[in-house]
């Protein structure tokens, strides 16, 4: 075997005499170097050769100057035998010059070039021995031709290519080889052949059987099935068999796919041609079981096919585009609702277009062709079939995705999710055509089918409220309307539902703060319980707001200082121990009448009676001789109510005010209301604080004074409320204050 480094050194030091060429068996070139060495030209050429060999890779050197071992098929008397040989001028393209017959002449060539048969030995073998080693089943004719002949094989080894050991499962090992036809089964030994026919019979019966990596069995069966097809010509049966064979040995899938496509093309009927064209698509290759690669693996159609029991058309509509993942669709309930609505829209859209003697697929095809043509004309590069196919598929996907996004926005609106996705049309060149052909039919359908969107379940509501922390306000407004209609029971049930579906909402406490204010006039106990829940959830939140009960509500909820003190004690224990249920039970007892138990000391009474006996007799005389006193003179022993006094800011009427004259608002208070109303009924706390400080007041003092002044007009409701880091005013409340 020639060595690259040796060749380079020979060329450098002895190249002038052509020694490196003799080393490489290039005798003619070596002689030329010897003839012209005196001209010094060979020396310069040799130096160049030395550099070339030095930088040449080992693989390239070996391929060019060393013999390369390959596997060929050599035929003798109809039997196919795999031989390892070394490329020599006597072998071309893996075949012998004489046609590949394993005969006496072939064996002479084998002996002459010392081919490696796998068993290194210097022994002499008879032709019969060699024949037996190559294939025990050579025909009698070949045996007679080479019988009693002897050849000398020097350093010849033999590779039978058969491992007679068996796996633990009893499957005979069959060393891997390239199988080119069913006749390759002749390379197998007796045990391997017996197993193959067992494997084949069980396969045809539909039984499951493993070959544990022995792919030779599967490929022989592959050719066997093709041979059987020539007899029965049932292409569907062959397809089913190929699918099952692919499950048993995945390496056969690509070969089976090519064969099936070719056979379908040969049949030539429209159905077969259509099937053959489908099999060129990776999507259909996966669906038919001829590929492990699924291009739609993460698309909505594939993900929800089984779960939603989708038909082929519905899966196709959803697989037109890649999964448009976002926070809304990440909630499975929202995603399923959008999918169902989208499919319902496309189904109805297809019906309507069919009435107009067209179809959705046809209209989309025309649109994408126009866009493709536009880009092709504008592009400075020449588009090939691949580019055309890619951009055509992308355009089609974007058009279907646009419809899906429109459907998603409707579902977002119905689910109370304020943020929406962009539905900007992706191709301005065909926007007008899309509107005239599709949108004019699509929009009324979407509006009509809104009612078909199912309401979100509890799990979906919980996730939605976690994403949109103020989503509860939409439903709370509806509950307040019911409360105004004196439907307190529905209000309570609604608040209970809001509590369930807002368990992941970081602002859940605000629900109960607003509920406490809303129900205070109708049910004081319930209002206090809601406030206790506000405290409970506020303590669990990241930011503790600690909103107090405003003065107006205090007047409404507590008639005595004793009630207020008792409630404060309950809240204190709730903060300390976190026992919400105990706090709710204690609150129910706040308004119960309290009776003090008086214990009399009889001995002390007797002493007093003895000491003042004379005085008592005298008093009895007065009582018997005078008229009874009137009721008006009896001392009033009732307990006085403890009122919570609120110091109001002195009011000064403005010369011209849009507010009702009954409102006693100062100029500062009016200025605050004006600023909030002009700023879309919302101002940050920092802005209010800056304004209040400029007037020499605290922001809480200023806001409370405004709420107190407006409380009577709003039936106890607070005009200005806190929301996150802002003060807001309900527009309808503001309008009630105007003249």
MISERO-479964 format. One line per 10 residues: number of its first residue (from 1); their letters; for each residue z, x, y of C-alpha. Coordinates in steps of 0.5 Angstrom, whole numbers, plus 500, padded with zeros to 3 digits. Layout:
! MISERO-479964
NUM = a = Z,X,Y ~ ...
***
This chain:
! MISERO-479964
1 = xxxxxxxxxx = 500,500,500 ~ 498,503,507 ~ 503,504,512 ~ 502,503,519 ~ 506,509,522 ~ 503,514,517 ~ 496,512,519 ~ 498,513,526 ~ 501,520,525 ~ 495,522,521
11 = xxxxxxxxxx = 490,520,526 ~ 494,523,532 ~ 494,530,528 ~ 489,530,523 ~ 484,525,526 ~ 479,530,528 ~ 477,531,521 ~ 477,523,519 ~ 483,524,515 ~ 486,517,517
21 = xxxxxxxxxx = 480,514,515 ~ 480,517,508 ~ 487,514,508 ~ 485,507,509 ~ 479,508,504 ~ 474,508,509 ~ 470,513,506 ~ 464,513,510 ~ 467,513,517 ~ 471,519,514
31 = xxxxxxxxxx = 465,523,513 ~ 462,521,520 ~ 469,524,523 ~ 467,531,518 ~ 460,531,520 ~ 461,531,528 ~ 468,534,528 ~ 466,540,532 ~ 463,536,538 ~ 471,534,539
41 = xxxxxxxxxx = 468,527,540 ~ 472,525,533 ~ 478,528,536 ~ 478,523,542 ~ 477,517,538 ~ 482,519,533 ~ 487,519,539 ~ 485,512,541 ~ 486,510,534 ~ 493,513,534
51 = xxxxxxxxxx = 495,509,540 ~ 491,503,537 ~ 495,503,530 ~ 502,505,534 ~ 502,498,538 ~ 499,494,532 ~ 504,489,529 ~ 505,490,522 ~ 503,483,520 ~ 496,485,523
61 = xxxxxxxxxx = 496,491,520 ~ 497,489,513 ~ 492,483,514 ~ 487,488,515 ~ 488,494,511 ~ 493,492,505 ~ 491,487,500 ~ 494,480,501 ~ 497,476,495 ~ 494,469,495
71 = xxxxxxxxxx = 494,463,490 ~ 487,460,487 ~ 485,455,482 ~ 481,458,476 ~ 478,454,471 ~ 477,455,464 ~ 474,450,459 ~ 476,444,464 ~ 483,447,464 ~ 486,448,471
81 = xxxxxxxxxx = 490,455,471 ~ 494,457,478 ~ 493,465,478 ~ 496,470,483 ~ 491,475,485 ~ 489,480,490 ~ 484,479,495 ~ 478,484,493 ~ 470,484,494 ~ 470,480,487
91 = xxxxxxxxxx = 474,474,490 ~ 471,470,495 ~ 475,464,498 ~ 479,463,492 ~ 474,463,487 ~ 471,468,482 ~ 464,470,483 ~ 462,467,476 ~ 464,460,478 ~ 472,461,476
101 = xxxxxxxxxx = 471,461,469 ~ 477,464,465 ~ 473,468,460 ~ 472,475,458 ~ 469,478,464 ~ 475,475,468 ~ 480,478,464 ~ 476,485,465 ~ 477,484,472 ~ 484,482,472
111 = xxxxxxxxxx = 485,489,468 ~ 481,493,472 ~ 485,491,479 ~ 491,490,476 ~ 493,483,478 ~ 500,481,478 ~ 502,476,473 ~ 509,476,475 ~ 512,480,469 ~ 512,487,470
121 = xxxxxxxxxx = 510,491,464 ~ 505,497,462 ~ 504,494,455 ~ 497,493,452 ~ 496,486,450 ~ 491,483,446 ~ 486,477,449 ~ 490,472,445 ~ 496,474,448 ~ 494,474,455
131 = xxxxxxxxxx = 490,467,453 ~ 497,464,450 ~ 501,467,456 ~ 496,463,461 ~ 495,457,458 ~ 497,455,451 ~ 493,449,451 ~ 486,453,452 ~ 480,450,448 ~ 478,452,441
141 = xxxxxxxxxx = 472,454,444 ~ 475,459,449 ~ 479,462,443 ~ 474,463,439 ~ 470,467,445 ~ 476,472,446 ~ 479,472,439 ~ 480,479,436 ~ 478,482,443 ~ 483,487,446
151 = xxxxxxxxxx = 484,489,453 ~ 489,494,456 ~ 493,491,462 ~ 497,497,466 ~ 503,495,470 ~ 501,487,469 ~ 506,482,470 ~ 505,475,468 ~ 508,469,472 ~ 508,462,468
161 = xxxxxxxxxx = 510,458,474 ~ 514,454,469 ~ 522,454,469 ~ 524,451,463 ~ 531,450,466 ~ 533,443,467 ~ 537,440,473 ~ 544,437,472 ~ 541,430,472 ~ 536,432,466
171 = xxxxxxxxxx = 530,433,471 ~ 526,439,468 ~ 525,444,474 ~ 518,445,476 ~ 517,450,481 ~ 513,448,487 ~ 506,449,487 ~ 500,446,491 ~ 497,440,487 ~ 490,439,489
181 = xxxxxxxxxx = 489,433,483 ~ 492,430,477 ~ 489,435,473 ~ 495,440,476 ~ 499,436,471 ~ 496,441,466 ~ 500,447,469 ~ 507,443,467 ~ 510,445,460 ~ 512,440,455
191 = xxxxxxxxxx = 518,438,458 ~ 515,437,465 ~ 510,433,462 ~ 514,428,458 ~ 519,427,464 ~ 512,426,469 ~ 510,420,464 ~ 517,417,464 ~ 517,418,472 ~ 511,414,472
201 = xxxxxxxxxx = 512,409,468 ~ 519,407,471 ~ 515,408,478 ~ 510,402,476 ~ 515,398,474 ~ 519,398,480 ~ 525,402,478 ~ 528,407,483 ~ 528,414,480 ~ 529,421,484
211 = xxxxxxxxxx = 526,427,483 ~ 531,431,486 ~ 526,436,490 ~ 521,437,485 ~ 515,435,489 ~ 510,437,484 ~ 511,430,480 ~ 510,426,486 ~ 504,429,488 ~ 501,429,481
221 = xxxxxxxxxx = 503,421,481 ~ 499,421,488 ~ 493,423,485 ~ 494,419,479 ~ 495,412,483 ~ 488,414,487 ~ 485,415,480 ~ 488,408,478 ~ 485,405,485 ~ 478,407,483
231 = xxxxxxxxxx = 479,402,477 ~ 482,396,480 ~ 480,397,487 ~ 486,393,490 ~ 488,396,497 ~ 494,392,498 ~ 497,394,491 ~ 495,402,493 ~ 499,401,500 ~ 505,398,497
241 = xxxxxxxxxx = 505,404,491 ~ 504,409,497 ~ 510,406,501 ~ 514,406,495 ~ 512,413,493 ~ 514,415,500 ~ 521,413,500 ~ 521,417,493 ~ 518,423,496 ~ 517,423,504
251 = xxxxxxxxxx = 512,429,504 ~ 507,425,501 ~ 507,420,507 ~ 502,424,511 ~ 497,425,505 ~ 498,417,503 ~ 496,415,510 ~ 490,419,511 ~ 488,417,504 ~ 489,410,506
261 = xxxxxxxxxx = 485,410,512 ~ 479,413,509 ~ 479,408,504 ~ 480,402,509 ~ 474,405,513 ~ 470,405,506 ~ 471,398,505 ~ 468,396,512 ~ 470,389,513 ~ 473,387,519
271 = xxxxxxxxxx = 480,386,517 ~ 480,393,513 ~ 477,396,519 ~ 482,393,524 ~ 488,396,519 ~ 485,403,519 ~ 485,403,527 ~ 492,400,527 ~ 494,406,522 ~ 492,411,528
281 = xxxxxxxxxx = 498,409,532 ~ 505,412,531 ~ 508,405,532 ~ 504,402,526 ~ 505,408,522 ~ 512,407,522 ~ 512,400,521 ~ 508,401,515 ~ 512,406,512 ~ 508,412,513
291 = xxxxxxxxxx = 512,416,518 ~ 519,417,520 ~ 518,418,527 ~ 519,411,531 ~ 516,411,538 ~ 520,405,539 ~ 527,407,537 ~ 530,406,543 ~ 526,400,546 ~ 529,393,547
301 = xxxxxxxxxx = 525,390,541 ~ 527,395,536 ~ 534,395,538 ~ 535,387,538 ~ 530,385,533 ~ 535,384,527 ~ 540,381,532 ~ 536,376,536 ~ 531,374,530 ~ 525,376,534
311 = xxxxxxxxxx = 518,375,531 ~ 513,380,532 ~ 510,378,539 ~ 517,378,542 ~ 518,385,539 ~ 511,387,542 ~ 513,384,549 ~ 520,388,549 ~ 517,394,547 ~ 512,395,552
321 = xxxxxxxxxx = 516,399,556 ~ 522,403,556 ~ 529,401,556 ~ 531,399,563 ~ 538,402,562 ~ 543,400,568 ~ 550,398,569 ~ 548,390,569 ~ 544,391,562 ~ 549,396,559
331 = xxxxxxxxxx = 553,389,558 ~ 551,387,552 ~ 552,379,554 ~ 548,381,560 ~ 542,384,556 ~ 541,379,551 ~ 541,373,557 ~ 536,377,560 ~ 532,378,554 ~ 532,371,552
341 = xxxxxxxxxx = 530,369,559 ~ 524,374,559 ~ 521,372,553 ~ 522,364,555 ~ 518,366,561 ~ 513,370,557 ~ 512,364,552 ~ 511,359,557 ~ 507,363,562 ~ 502,364,556
351 = xxxxxxxxxx = 502,357,555 ~ 500,356,562 ~ 495,361,562 ~ 492,358,556 ~ 490,352,559 ~ 486,356,564 ~ 482,359,559 ~ 485,365,559 ~ 491,369,556 ~ 497,374,558
361 = xxxxxxxxxx = 494,380,554 ~ 487,379,557 ~ 489,379,564 ~ 494,385,563 ~ 488,388,560 ~ 484,387,566 ~ 489,389,571 ~ 490,396,568 ~ 483,397,567 ~ 482,396,575
371 = xxxxxxxxxx = 488,401,576 ~ 486,406,571 ~ 479,406,574 ~ 482,407,581 ~ 486,413,579 ~ 480,416,575 ~ 475,416,581 ~ 481,418,586 ~ 482,424,581 ~ 479,431,582
381 = xxxxxxxxxx = 480,432,574 ~ 475,429,569 ~ 480,425,564 ~ 479,425,557 ~ 480,419,552 ~ 488,422,551 ~ 489,421,559 ~ 486,415,559 ~ 490,412,553 ~ 496,415,556
391 = xxxxxxxxxx = 495,412,563 ~ 493,405,560 ~ 499,404,556 ~ 503,406,562 ~ 500,401,567 ~ 501,396,562 ~ 508,398,561 ~ 510,398,568 ~ 507,391,569 ~ 511,388,564
401 = xxxxxxxxxx = 517,391,566 ~ 516,388,573 ~ 516,381,570 ~ 523,383,566 ~ 526,386,573 ~ 524,379,576 ~ 528,376,570 ~ 534,380,571 ~ 535,379,578 ~ 535,371,576
411 = xxxxxxxxxx = 540,372,571 ~ 544,377,576 ~ 544,371,581 ~ 546,366,576 ~ 552,371,573 ~ 555,372,580 ~ 552,379,580 ~ 551,381,588 ~ 547,387,587 ~ 539,386,585
421 = xxxxxxxxxx = 534,391,582 ~ 528,393,586 ~ 522,389,584 ~ 517,392,588 ~ 510,392,586 ~ 508,399,583 ~ 500,398,584 ~ 498,396,591 ~ 491,396,589 ~ 492,390,584
431 = xxxxxxxxxx = 498,387,588 ~ 494,381,591 ~ 490,380,584 ~ 497,380,580 ~ 499,375,585 ~ 493,370,585 ~ 493,371,577 ~ 500,371,574 ~ 505,370,580 ~ 502,364,582
441 = xxxxxxxxxx = 504,361,575 ~ 510,365,574 ~ 514,364,580 ~ 515,356,578 ~ 516,357,571 ~ 522,362,573 ~ 525,357,577 ~ 524,351,572 ~ 527,355,566 ~ 533,357,570
451 = xxxxxxxxxx = 537,352,567 ~ 536,355,560 ~ 540,361,562 ~ 547,360,558 ~ 553,362,562 ~ 556,369,560 ~ 562,369,555 ~ 569,372,556 ~ 567,379,554 ~ 561,379,558
461 = xxxxxxxxxx = 565,376,564 ~ 571,381,563 ~ 565,387,564 ~ 562,384,570 ~ 569,383,574 ~ 570,390,572 ~ 564,392,575 ~ 564,387,581 ~ 571,387,583 ~ 570,381,588
471 = xxxxxxxxxx = 566,377,584 ~ 572,372,583 ~ 571,370,590 ~ 565,366,588 ~ 569,362,583 ~ 575,362,587 ~ 572,358,592 ~ 570,353,587 ~ 577,352,585 ~ 579,351,592
481 = xxxxxxxxxx = 574,345,593 ~ 578,342,587 ~ 585,343,590 ~ 583,340,596 ~ 581,334,592 ~ 588,334,590 ~ 586,336,583 ~ 591,341,582 ~ 591,341,574 ~ 584,344,574
491 = xxxxxxxxxx = 586,349,580 ~ 591,351,575 ~ 586,352,569 ~ 581,355,573 ~ 586,361,576 ~ 588,362,568 ~ 581,363,566 ~ 580,368,572 ~ 586,372,570 ~ 583,372,563
501 = xxxxxxxxxx = 576,375,565 ~ 579,379,570 ~ 584,384,566 ~ 579,390,567 ~ 579,388,574 ~ 583,393,579 ~ 583,388,584 ~ 586,382,580 ~ 592,382,584 ~ 588,379,590
511 = xxxxxxxxxx = 587,373,586 ~ 594,371,585 ~ 595,372,592 ~ 590,368,595 ~ 592,362,590 ~ 599,363,592 ~ 597,361,599 ~ 592,356,597 ~ 597,352,593 ~ 603,353,597
521 = xxxxxxxxxx = 603,346,601 ~ 602,342,594 ~ 606,346,589 ~ 612,351,592 ~ 614,353,585 ~ 607,354,583 ~ 606,358,589 ~ 612,363,588 ~ 610,364,581 ~ 603,366,583
531 = xxxxxxxxxx = 606,371,588 ~ 610,374,583 ~ 604,375,579 ~ 601,378,585 ~ 607,383,585 ~ 606,384,577 ~ 599,386,578 ~ 600,390,584 ~ 605,394,581 ~ 600,396,576
541 = xxxxxxxxxx = 594,398,580 ~ 592,405,583 ~ 593,402,590 ~ 600,398,591 ~ 598,393,597 ~ 605,390,598 ~ 602,384,602 ~ 608,380,604 ~ 608,372,604 ~ 607,371,612
551 = xxxxxxxxxx = 611,367,616 ~ 608,361,616 ~ 608,360,608 ~ 615,362,609 ~ 617,356,613 ~ 613,352,608 ~ 616,355,602 ~ 624,356,604 ~ 628,351,607 ~ 634,355,607
561 = xxxxxxxxxx = 636,363,607 ~ 639,362,600 ~ 633,360,597 ~ 629,366,600 ~ 635,371,598 ~ 634,368,591 ~ 627,369,591 ~ 628,376,593 ~ 633,378,588 ~ 628,375,583
571 = xxxxxxxxxx = 622,379,585 ~ 627,385,586 ~ 628,385,578 ~ 621,384,577 ~ 620,390,580 ~ 625,394,577 ~ 624,391,570 ~ 617,389,570 ~ 619,382,566 ~ 614,377,569
581 = xxxxxxxxxx = 616,371,564 ~ 623,372,566 ~ 621,372,573 ~ 617,366,572 ~ 623,362,569 ~ 628,364,574 ~ 623,361,580 ~ 623,354,577 ~ 630,354,578 ~ 630,356,586
591 = xxxxxxxxxx = 629,349,588 ~ 635,346,584 ~ 641,343,588 ~ 647,348,587 ~ 654,345,586 ~ 660,349,588 ~ 666,348,583 ~ 672,348,586 ~ 679,350,582 ~ 685,347,585
601 = xxxxxxxxxx = 692,350,585 ~ 697,345,583 ~ 703,349,584 ~ 701,351,591 ~ 699,344,593 ~ 706,342,591 ~ 709,347,595 ~ 705,345,601 ~ 707,338,600 ~ 715,339,600
611 = xxxxxxxxxx = 714,344,606 ~ 710,338,610 ~ 713,332,607 ~ 716,330,614 ~ 709,331,618 ~ 705,327,612 ~ 710,321,613 ~ 709,321,621 ~ 701,322,620 ~ 701,316,615
621 = xxxxxxxxxx = 705,312,621 ~ 699,313,625 ~ 694,312,620 ~ 697,305,619 ~ 698,303,626 ~ 691,305,629 ~ 684,303,628 ~ 680,307,623 ~ 675,312,626 ~ 668,310,627
631 = xxxxxxxxxx = 663,314,622 ~ 660,318,628 ~ 667,321,629 ~ 666,324,622 ~ 665,331,621 ~ 658,333,619 ~ 659,337,613 ~ 652,338,611 ~ 649,345,610 ~ 645,347,616
641 = xxxxxxxxxx = 638,349,614 ~ 636,357,615 ~ 630,357,619 ~ 625,363,620 ~ 624,364,627 ~ 618,368,629 ~ 617,371,636 ~ 610,369,639 ~ 607,373,644 ~ 606,370,651
651 = xxxxxxxxxx = 600,366,652 ~ 595,366,658 ~ 589,361,658 ~ 583,365,660 ~ 579,361,665 ~ 573,360,660 ~ 575,359,653 ~ 571,357,647 ~ 577,355,643 ~ 580,349,643
661 = xxxxxxxxxx = 585,347,648 ~ 591,346,644 ~ 591,353,641 ~ 595,358,645 ~ 592,364,645 ~ 593,370,649 ~ 587,374,652 ~ 588,380,647 ~ 588,375,641 ~ 582,372,643
671 = xxxxxxxxxx = 579,379,644 ~ 580,380,637 ~ 577,374,634 ~ 571,375,639 ~ 570,382,636 ~ 571,380,629 ~ 566,374,629 ~ 561,379,632 ~ 562,384,627 ~ 559,379,621
681 = xxxxxxxxxx = 567,376,621 ~ 569,383,618 ~ 573,389,622 ~ 576,395,619 ~ 583,396,619 ~ 582,402,623 ~ 578,399,628 ~ 584,393,629 ~ 589,399,629 ~ 586,403,635
691 = xxxxxxxxxx = 585,396,639 ~ 592,394,638 ~ 595,401,639 ~ 591,401,646 ~ 594,394,648 ~ 601,397,646 ~ 602,393,639 ~ 602,394,632 ~ 596,391,628 ~ 601,387,623
701 = xxxxxxxxxx = 604,384,629 ~ 598,382,633 ~ 594,379,626 ~ 601,375,624 ~ 601,373,631 ~ 594,370,631 ~ 595,367,624 ~ 601,364,626 ~ 598,361,633 ~ 592,358,628
711 = xxxxxxxxxx = 596,356,622 ~ 597,348,624 ~ 590,348,625 ~ 588,350,619 ~ 594,347,615 ~ 598,353,613 ~ 592,357,611 ~ 591,364,614 ~ 585,365,619 ~ 585,373,618
721 = xxxxxxxxxx = 586,376,611 ~ 586,383,608 ~ 580,385,604 ~ 580,392,601 ~ 581,396,608 ~ 578,391,612 ~ 580,384,616 ~ 576,378,615 ~ 575,371,617 ~ 572,365,613
731 = xxxxxxxxx = 567,363,618 ~ 568,356,616 ~ 576,357,619 ~ 573,360,625 ~ 569,354,627 ~ 575,349,626 ~ 578,353,632 ~ 572,352,637 ~ 572,346,642
***
